[in-house]
Amino acid sequence: MADHIDENTRVTVPETVLSRAAGGETVLLDLGQERYFALDGAATRLWELVTTEPGTTVATLTAALLDEYDVAAEVLSADVRRVLSELAGRGLVELT
């Protein structure tokens, strides 16, 4: 699915997904599936950005993370797309 995510892809969180940050991690609860998921490190920061600006683009998310992390743009872009693809595959985000 990461192949179908481009810089203009918009990311939103479904209303059935709740989150809570604690101790450098974010715990996600999908009310529809009644399952918990945990994010840590940069994935937690990505989640914070997604939930702060619903409908934000992959380009905006990647640019914000590039300002915060010392990593090559190509590596970060691939990581962002991979994480978003995994989250979308589990129904935790919607990509449009």
Sine and cosine of phi, psi and omega as CSV:
sin_phi,cos_phi,sin_psi,cos_psi,sin_omega,cos_omega
0.00,0.00,-0.46,0.89,-0.01,-1.00
-0.86,0.51,-0.43,0.90,0.03,-1.00
-0.91,0.41,-0.40,0.91,-0.04,-1.00
-1.00,-0.09,0.03,1.00,0.02,-1.00
-0.99,-0.11,0.85,-0.52,0.06,-1.00
-0.87,-0.50,-0.04,-1.00,-0.10,-0.99
-0.91,0.42,-0.36,0.93,0.00,-1.00
-1.00,-0.07,-0.03,1.00,0.03,-1.00
-0.89,0.45,0.74,-0.68,0.02,-1.00
-0.99,-0.12,0.59,-0.81,-0.08,-1.00
-0.87,-0.50,0.80,-0.61,0.08,-1.00
-0.72,-0.69,0.35,-0.94,0.02,-1.00
-0.96,-0.28,0.80,-0.60,0.03,-1.00
-0.88,0.48,0.47,-0.88,0.01,-1.00
-0.89,0.46,-0.35,0.94,-0.03,-1.00
-0.99,0.12,0.00,1.00,-0.02,-1.00
-0.94,-0.33,0.84,-0.54,0.05,-1.00
-0.94,-0.34,0.43,-0.90,0.03,-1.00
-0.62,-0.79,0.42,-0.91,0.04,-1.00
-0.54,-0.84,0.79,-0.61,0.04,-1.00
-1.00,-0.01,0.65,-0.76,0.03,-1.00
-0.34,-0.94,0.84,-0.54,0.11,-0.99
0.87,0.50,0.63,0.77,0.03,-1.00
0.99,0.14,0.04,1.00,0.05,-1.00
-0.86,-0.51,0.31,-0.95,0.14,-0.99
-0.82,-0.57,0.77,-0.64,0.05,-1.00
-0.97,-0.24,0.78,-0.62,0.02,-1.00
-0.95,-0.31,0.66,-0.75,0.08,-1.00
-0.84,-0.54,0.87,-0.50,0.09,-1.00
-1.00,-0.07,0.96,-0.29,-0.05,-1.00
-0.90,0.43,-0.51,0.86,0.00,-1.00
-0.93,0.38,-0.65,0.76,-0.02,-1.00
-0.99,-0.10,-0.20,0.98,-0.07,-1.00
0.81,0.58,0.75,0.67,0.00,-1.00
-0.75,-0.66,0.55,-0.84,0.07,-1.00
-0.98,-0.19,0.52,-0.86,0.09,-1.00
-0.68,-0.73,0.51,-0.86,0.01,-1.00
-0.86,-0.52,0.65,-0.76,0.09,-1.00
-0.87,-0.50,0.56,-0.83,0.09,-1.00
-0.70,-0.71,0.15,-0.99,0.08,-1.00
0.79,0.61,-0.76,-0.65,-0.06,-1.00
-0.90,0.43,-0.48,0.88,0.04,-1.00
-0.91,0.42,-0.59,0.81,0.08,-1.00
-0.90,0.43,-0.68,0.73,0.02,-1.00
-0.90,0.44,-0.65,0.76,0.06,-1.00
-0.86,0.51,-0.71,0.71,0.02,-1.00
-0.87,0.50,-0.68,0.73,0.03,-1.00
-0.84,0.54,-0.69,0.72,0.00,-1.00
-0.91,0.41,-0.67,0.74,0.00,-1.00
-0.89,0.46,-0.67,0.74,-0.06,-1.00
-0.99,0.17,-0.35,0.94,0.04,-1.00
-0.97,0.26,-0.61,0.79,-0.02,-1.00
-0.78,-0.63,0.99,0.16,0.00,-1.00
-0.83,0.56,0.68,-0.73,0.00,-1.00
0.99,0.10,0.14,0.99,0.03,-1.00
-0.91,0.40,0.37,-0.93,-0.04,-1.00
-1.00,-0.03,0.33,-0.94,0.07,-1.00
-0.87,0.50,-0.61,0.79,0.03,-1.00
-0.87,0.48,-0.69,0.73,0.01,-1.00
-0.91,0.41,-0.68,0.73,0.04,-1.00
-0.87,0.49,-0.73,0.69,-0.02,-1.00
-0.89,0.45,-0.69,0.73,0.00,-1.00
-0.89,0.46,-0.67,0.74,0.01,-1.00
-0.89,0.45,-0.67,0.74,0.00,-1.00
-0.94,0.35,-0.56,0.83,0.05,-1.00
-0.89,0.46,-0.53,0.85,0.05,-1.00
-0.94,0.34,-0.38,0.92,-0.10,-0.99
-0.97,-0.23,-0.43,0.90,-0.09,-1.00
-0.87,-0.49,0.60,-0.80,0.03,-1.00
-1.00,-0.02,1.00,0.06,-0.06,-1.00
-0.50,-0.87,0.46,-0.89,0.03,-1.00
-0.91,0.42,0.63,-0.78,-0.04,-1.00
-0.83,0.56,-0.65,0.76,-0.03,-1.00
-0.91,0.41,-0.64,0.77,0.00,-1.00
-0.92,0.39,-0.73,0.68,-0.01,-1.00
-0.89,0.45,-0.69,0.72,0.01,-1.00
-0.85,0.52,-0.70,0.71,0.02,-1.00
-0.90,0.43,-0.65,0.76,0.01,-1.00
-0.91,0.42,-0.69,0.72,0.02,-1.00
-0.86,0.50,-0.72,0.69,0.00,-1.00
-0.90,0.43,-0.61,0.79,0.02,-1.00
-0.91,0.42,-0.74,0.68,0.00,-1.00
-0.89,0.45,-0.71,0.70,0.02,-1.00
-0.88,0.47,-0.62,0.79,0.03,-1.00
-0.89,0.45,-0.69,0.73,0.02,-1.00
-0.90,0.43,-0.68,0.73,0.02,-1.00
-0.90,0.44,-0.68,0.73,0.02,-1.00
-0.90,0.43,-0.64,0.77,0.02,-1.00
-0.89,0.46,-0.43,0.90,0.03,-1.00
-0.99,-0.13,0.05,1.00,0.03,-1.00
0.98,0.21,0.29,0.96,-0.06,-1.00
-1.00,0.01,-0.31,0.95,0.14,-0.99
-0.65,-0.76,0.35,-0.94,0.10,-0.99
-0.90,-0.43,0.71,-0.70,-0.02,-1.00
-0.92,-0.40,0.81,-0.58,-0.01,-1.00
-0.74,-0.67,0.00,0.00,0.00,0.00
